[in-house]
Amino acid sequence: MQEAGITISNSDLKRLLACANGDAALLYLYLAAGNEPELAGQALRMPKTRLDLATANLRQLGLCAQEEPKHLAPAEAPSYTEEDVTREYRTNPEFPSMVGEAQRRLGRLLSTEEIKILLSIYRYLGLPPEVISILINYCIQRGRGRGQTRMPSIRSIEKEAYRWADLGIDTMEEAAVYMQSQLQVQANVGKIQHMFGIEGRKLTPGEEKLISTWLSWGFGEREIQKAYEKTCMNTGGLKWPYLNSILKSWHEQGLLTLEKIEAGDRMPEKAARSQAKPGYNVQHHDDDLSDIQRAAIRRMLQNGEE
């Protein structure tokens, strides 16, 4: 192993601590020192299963290089027939076992057309049976987390399977880590939704994406609540673009904890004046707004000019 000084950013450190995986932290340090990834298992004395799990954790945290997406397209998939399904049943013992596991998890018998889709996921996408089992379980758990009472359709499972294939998720370790991390993100998104007082409806895809982005930046509930309070005080309610601008500003400044935000968010008044151009009135997120300014902001937001 090479000896080298390693600098860990606050953002990376926070992600590693949140991960709470010693193998992942050790692998991160090994790679950050410039060592060969191919020799990691031998150098760190990790069995392949532990190394795969550590690698999957780092990938989910965005701390490890991802494989190039495969970009497999449904339109390019082979058109499987009933004869193909019958042949797979006869020649491949693990296929009927995989179908039986899928039926058990979904609580019903699958039609021939649905089994053809499973065959495509298995053959065309190349996902192993154990990964497909985790995939189906993930789709079920994700639906329950979103308040859905019905089991996911095979088509929705197929759609997620293409996403996994593009992400390079093709081992049991990677699938398990991905499922755990995504369900945790979904749970955290639900907490933020409740904090915002959004009840009785689902988040729009755009709203859910914004919250997921804030969480991926390393913000927790306390930091997002702080930004939400500022937004409500300055605009009179939940204004997504304004809220996003606050969190994006903190992210770019490296202010990822409530303590750092409270210590560094307000620019000293003298420094603010020195940076302002003559003739311009610079408004910061912490500045108090007059009633006239608040009314102007509300009109602007209502008119869709934000």
N, C-alpha and C positions, 0 to 999 in steps of 0.2 A: 504493500500500500504506500501511496505517496504521502509525504508530509507537507501540509500546506495550511496556511491560515484560512479559516472559514468565517465568513460574515453572514449572519442570518438576519434577514429583515424582520421587523416587528410583525408584519403580516404573515410571513412564513412561520415564524415562531408561534404565533397565536393558533395557526392551523394545526401545527404539529402537536401542540399541547391539547387542543380540542380533540384531536384524533385519539389520543391516549393509547398509542400503539408503539411500544418500545422498539420493535423490529423495524417499523416504518421510519422512526426517528434515526435509528442506527444506519439504515440504508440511505436516508437523505444525507447524512453527514459523509458517508462513504462516497456517494456520487458527487456531492458538493466539493470534495477534495480533489476531484478530477480523476478518480479511479475508473477502471474499465467495468462497465455494467456486467459484461459476460463473466467476470471473475468474482462477482459479489458473493455468490453462494459459498464459494470456497474460502474467500477472504474473511467473511463474517461467520463462517461455520453454521450456515443456515440450511436446513433441508429445503428441497424445491418447493414443497407446499407452503412453508413459512415465508420463503422468499417471494413466491407468487402473491401471497396475501399482502405482504409489505409493499410490493410494487403496485398492487391494485389500490391500496390505501393512498399511496402517494399520487397516483393518477387521478383518483377522485378528488384529492385536495388541490389538484393543479400544480403539484410540486415535482412532477416527473413527466418527461417527454411522452406524448401520446403517439401511437402508431398512426400512419397516414390512413384516413378514412377510406373504406373500400368503395363506398357509393354504389352499393348493389341496388338495382332497380327492379321493382316487381314486374314491369313490362318485359324485362329480359329473362325472367325465370322460365324454366322449361314448363310445358303444359303436361302435368302428370295425369295419367289415366287410371281407370279402375284396375287395369292389368298391372300397372306399375305398383299400385298399392298391394294387390294380391301377391306379386312377386316379392315385394319387400317383406310381407308377412311370412312368406315361405322360406326365404333365404337369410333373413336377418332377425335373429331372436330378440335383439334389443328394441326393435321397432314396435312390435305388439305390446311389449312391456311399457314402452314410452306412451303409446296411445292409451293403454289402460290407466297409467298414472295421470294422464291429462283428464280422462273421463272421471276419475275418482276426485280430483281436485275441483273440477267444474260441476260435479254432481249430476251428470247426465251422460247419455250415450251420444257419441259424435256421429254425424252423418258422413256419408262417403265423401262429399265435397269438403267437409271440414277436415277429414283425415288426409285428403290430398294437400290441403294447406299445411298441415303438420309435416307431411313428407317434404314439402318444398322448404320449410324452415330447417328441417333436418338435413336434406341433401343439398339444396341450392345455397342456403346461407351457411351450412356447415356447422350448426350449433349442436354440441353433444347433448344426449338425453338429459344429463344432470343439469346442464345449463337451461334447457327448455323447461324442465320442472321448476327451477327457480324463477324463470321468466314468467310462467303462468301464475305462480304464487305471488310474484311482485304485482302483476296486473290485478289480481284479486284484492290484495292489500291496498293498493293505490285507489281502487274504486271504492272500497269501504271507507278509506280516509276522506274521500270526497263526498261521502254521504250516499253513495249508490247502493241500492239493495239488490240489484240484479248482477249475476256473474258476467264477466267480460265476454264479449263475442270472440270467436276465433279470428275474425278480421282485425279486431283491435289488438289482439295478441300478436298477430302477424305484423302489424304496423310497428309495434314496439320491438319485435324481433329484428326488423330491418335496421332500426336505430341502434340496437345492441351490436349488430354485425358491423355497422359503420364505425362504431366506437371501439371495435376490436375486443369486445367482451365475449370470450369464447372458452373461458375456464371456470370451474366451479368457484374458485377463490375470487376471481374478478366479479363474477355474477353476484356472489353473496355480499361483497363490499359495496357494489353499485346499488343493490337493492336496499341495503341498510342506510347508505348515505342519502339516497333519493327519498326514502320514506321519512327520514329525519328532517330533510329539507321541507317536505310536505307538511310535517307536523309543525315546524317552525313558521312556515307560511301561514298556517291556520291560526297560530298564536298572534301573529301580526295582524291578520284580518280581524280577529276578535278585539285587539287593541284599538283598531281604527273604528270599531263600532259597526262593521259591515256584517249584518246579520240578515238571514232570509234570502240570500242570493249567493251565487257562486262568484268568485273573482273572474274578471275577464282575463283572457290569455295575456293581454298587455300588463294588467295589474299584477298577475302572478309572476310574470317575467321580471318586472321591476323589483318585487320583494325578493325573489330568488337572487337577483343581481346584488342587492344590498347585502344579503347574507353571504354571498360568495366573496364579497369584499372584506368580510371579517367582522361586520357589525352584528351586535346582539340586540336583544329586545330593548335594553336600556338606552342604547345609542339611537335606535330607530324611534323610540318613544320621545327622546329629546328633540329630534328633528321634527317629529309630528307635532309636538307642542309648539315649536317655533313657527311651523307652517300655519297652525290654527290661529296663533296670536297675530301673525302678520297678514293673513289672507282671510281669516274668518271661517275657515273650514279646511277639509282635506283637499288639497290641490296637488295632484300627483307630480306634475312637472316641477313645481316649486319645492316640494319635499325631496324630489330626486336631486335637484340642484344643490340643496344643502348637504346631502349625504355624499354626492359626488365631490363637492368641495372638500369635505373632511377626508374623504378617501385620497384625493390627490395630495393633501397636506400630510398624510400619514397619521391622522388623528382617528384612531380606530377604537379607542376606549373612552368611556364617559369622562374619566379623570383627565385624559389628554385633551378631550374636546372642551371641557370647562376651563382648562388652563390655557389653551392655545387658540380657541376659536375667535376670540375678540382681538382684532388687531389694535395695538396701541393707537390712541387718537392722534398723536403727533405723527406717527408713521403713516397713518391713513391719509392725513392731510398732505404729507410730502409726496405721496404716490398719486394723488388726485391731479388731473389736468386742470388748468385754469378754465373756469367757465362750466365745469362739470360737477354735478353733485353725486358723489359716490355713496351708494347704499349698501351696507353689509347686513348679513342675516341677523346680527345681534342688535342692530340699531333700532331704536324705538321709532315707530311711524306715527305721523300725525293723523288726525281723523280724515283730513283731505286726502293724504296719501293712501290710507286704507281704502277709502271709497274709490279712488282711482284704480287701485289694484283689483278690487272686486269687479268694477265695470270692465276692465281689460280681460279678466278671466271669463266673465260671462259672455263677452263678445268673441271668445275663442282666439284672442290675439296673443296669448301667452306663448 
